[in-house]
Amino acid sequence: MGNRLSKIYTRTGDDGTTGLGDGARVAKDCPRIEAIGTVDELNCAIGRVLAHDLRPAILDCLRNAQHKLFDLGGELSIPGYQAIKPEDVEALETSLSEFNAQLPPLKEFILPGGGRAAADCHMARAIGRRAERRVVSLAREEDVGEPVRVYLNRLSDLLFVLCRILARDEGGLEVLWRNPKRA
């Protein structure tokens, strides 16, 4: 394959528009670009989690998620194209169940924290929820494949479970919310 990005700046976006994968030009702040940008931000946040010393199973899971998020961004950038399939959601659900089986039942809400990797994973989880909201907003105006929204929802759930595991792996504690009604 040749150089796909031989020139980084093109000046075509200087007018406040950007190109979609199908060649259409749209405003840089339109709902589709907001969704694509937030998915990219989520991918970056997962990259930050991957910078920590993680179990091989977590590394593999998050690396796979990064590739799927890149595919998901591609789907969002080409209206009518489908890259995320129900099988991708099922794979996340399988990982989610496997990781969650390693944890004790949750009896209280958890505050972000528990160690550096866990805190970074909480940030990724929160960005994942925002990406899901952006996709829901986009879907009100344009067609978006249902697996995209469901994938982001499951990925955020998976990141929450990984936060719990990472807190334990780091020797930290889950920071439990102090319910004022139980204090």
C-alpha positions as CSV (number, residue, x, y, z in Angstrom):
1,M,0.0,0.0,0.0
2,G,1.3,3.5,-0.8
3,N,1.3,6.5,1.4
4,R,-2.4,7.2,2.2
5,L,-1.6,10.4,4.1
6,S,1.3,11.9,2.3
7,K,0.1,15.4,3.0
8,I,-1.4,16.2,6.4
9,Y,-2.8,19.6,5.7
10,T,-5.0,20.3,2.7
11,R,-6.6,23.6,3.6
12,T,-10.0,22.2,2.6
13,G,-11.3,22.5,6.1
14,D,-10.3,26.1,6.6
15,D,-13.9,27.1,5.8
16,G,-15.3,25.2,8.8
17,T,-16.3,22.1,6.8
18,T,-14.8,18.6,6.6
19,G,-15.2,15.7,4.2
20,L,-17.0,12.5,4.9
21,G,-15.9,9.2,3.5
22,D,-18.4,9.4,0.7
23,G,-17.0,12.8,-0.4
24,A,-19.8,14.9,1.0
25,R,-18.7,18.1,2.8
26,V,-20.4,18.9,6.1
27,A,-19.9,21.4,8.9
28,K,-17.3,20.5,11.5
29,D,-19.8,20.8,14.2
30,C,-22.7,18.9,12.7
31,P,-24.1,15.9,14.7
32,R,-22.3,13.3,12.5
33,I,-18.9,14.9,13.0
34,E,-19.6,15.4,16.8
35,A,-20.3,11.6,17.0
36,I,-17.2,10.7,14.9
37,G,-15.0,13.0,17.0
38,T,-16.3,11.6,20.3
39,V,-15.7,8.0,19.1
40,D,-12.2,9.1,18.3
41,E,-11.8,10.6,21.7
42,L,-13.0,7.4,23.3
43,N,-10.4,5.5,21.2
44,C,-7.7,7.8,22.5
45,A,-8.9,7.3,26.1
46,I,-8.7,3.6,25.7
47,G,-5.2,4.1,24.3
48,R,-4.3,5.8,27.6
49,V,-5.6,2.8,29.5
50,L,-3.5,0.5,27.3
51,A,-0.4,2.5,28.3
52,H,-0.6,0.8,31.8
53,D,0.7,-2.6,32.7
54,L,-2.4,-4.7,32.1
55,R,-3.3,-8.4,32.1
56,P,-2.9,-9.9,28.6
57,A,-6.7,-10.6,28.4
58,I,-7.5,-7.0,29.1
59,L,-4.8,-5.8,26.6
60,D,-6.3,-8.0,23.9
61,C,-9.9,-7.0,24.7
62,L,-9.1,-3.3,24.6
63,R,-7.0,-3.5,21.5
64,N,-9.8,-5.3,19.7
65,A,-12.2,-2.6,20.9
66,Q,-9.9,0.1,19.5
67,H,-10.0,-1.6,16.1
68,K,-13.8,-1.9,16.2
69,L,-14.0,1.8,17.2
70,F,-12.0,2.7,14.2
71,D,-14.4,0.7,12.1
72,L,-17.3,2.3,13.9
73,G,-15.9,5.8,13.0
74,G,-15.7,4.6,9.4
75,E,-19.3,3.6,9.4
76,L,-20.3,7.0,10.8
77,S,-18.2,8.7,8.2
78,I,-19.9,6.9,5.3
79,P,-23.7,7.2,5.5
80,G,-25.3,3.9,4.6
81,Y,-22.2,1.8,5.2
82,Q,-22.3,-0.9,7.9
83,A,-19.1,-2.0,9.6
84,I,-20.4,-2.9,13.1
85,K,-22.5,-6.1,13.1
86,P,-24.5,-7.8,15.8
87,E,-21.7,-10.3,16.2
88,D,-19.4,-7.5,17.3
89,V,-21.9,-6.7,20.1
90,E,-22.1,-10.4,21.0
91,A,-18.3,-10.6,21.3
92,L,-18.3,-7.6,23.7
93,E,-21.1,-9.3,25.7
94,T,-19.0,-12.5,26.0
95,S,-16.0,-10.5,27.2
96,L,-18.2,-8.6,29.6
97,S,-19.6,-11.8,31.1
98,E,-16.2,-13.3,31.5
99,F,-14.7,-10.3,33.2
100,N,-17.7,-9.7,35.4
101,A,-17.6,-13.3,36.6
102,Q,-14.3,-12.5,38.3
103,L,-15.9,-9.8,40.5
104,P,-17.9,-9.8,43.7
105,P,-21.5,-8.5,43.4
106,L,-21.7,-4.8,43.4
107,K,-23.7,-3.4,46.4
108,E,-23.1,0.3,46.1
109,F,-22.2,2.9,43.4
110,I,-18.5,3.3,42.6
111,L,-16.8,6.7,42.3
112,P,-14.0,7.0,39.7
113,G,-10.7,6.1,41.1
114,G,-9.1,3.0,42.6
115,G,-5.7,3.4,40.9
116,R,-4.2,5.1,37.9
117,A,-5.3,2.5,35.3
118,A,-8.7,2.3,36.9
119,A,-9.1,6.1,36.9
120,D,-8.1,6.2,33.2
121,C,-10.6,3.5,32.5
122,H,-13.3,5.4,34.3
123,M,-12.5,8.4,32.0
124,A,-12.8,6.1,29.0
125,R,-16.1,4.8,30.2
126,A,-17.5,8.3,30.7
127,I,-16.3,9.3,27.2
128,G,-17.9,6.1,25.9
129,R,-21.3,7.2,27.4
130,R,-20.9,10.6,25.7
131,A,-20.1,8.9,22.4
132,E,-23.3,6.9,22.8
133,R,-25.3,10.1,23.5
134,R,-23.8,11.7,20.3
135,V,-24.8,8.7,18.2
136,V,-28.3,8.8,19.7
137,S,-28.6,12.5,18.8
138,L,-27.3,11.8,15.3
139,A,-29.8,8.9,14.9
140,R,-32.7,11.4,15.5
141,E,-31.7,13.2,12.3
142,E,-30.1,10.6,10.1
143,D,-30.0,6.8,9.7
144,V,-27.4,5.1,12.0
145,G,-27.2,1.3,12.2
146,E,-28.6,0.0,15.5
147,P,-25.5,-2.1,16.2
148,V,-23.4,1.2,16.5
149,R,-25.5,2.5,19.4
150,V,-25.7,-0.9,21.1
151,Y,-21.9,-1.5,20.6
152,L,-21.1,1.8,22.4
153,N,-23.5,1.0,25.2
154,R,-22.0,-2.5,25.7
155,L,-18.4,-1.1,25.5
156,S,-19.2,1.4,28.2
157,D,-20.5,-1.4,30.4
158,L,-17.4,-3.5,29.7
159,L,-15.2,-0.5,30.6
160,F,-17.0,-0.2,33.9
161,V,-16.3,-3.8,34.7
162,L,-12.7,-3.4,33.7
163,C,-12.4,-0.4,36.0
164,R,-13.4,-2.7,38.9
165,I,-10.8,-5.3,37.8
166,L,-8.1,-2.7,37.3
167,A,-8.6,-1.3,40.8
168,R,-8.1,-4.7,42.2
169,D,-5.1,-5.5,40.0
170,E,-3.5,-2.2,41.1
171,G,-4.0,-3.1,44.8
172,G,-6.3,-0.2,45.2
173,L,-9.8,-0.2,46.5
174,E,-13.0,0.6,44.7
175,V,-14.1,4.0,45.9
176,L,-17.7,3.4,47.1
177,W,-20.2,6.2,47.2
178,R,-21.2,7.1,50.7
179,N,-25.0,6.9,50.6
180,P,-26.2,9.6,53.0
181,K,-29.3,7.5,53.7
182,R,-27.1,4.7,55.1
183,A,-24.6,6.9,56.9
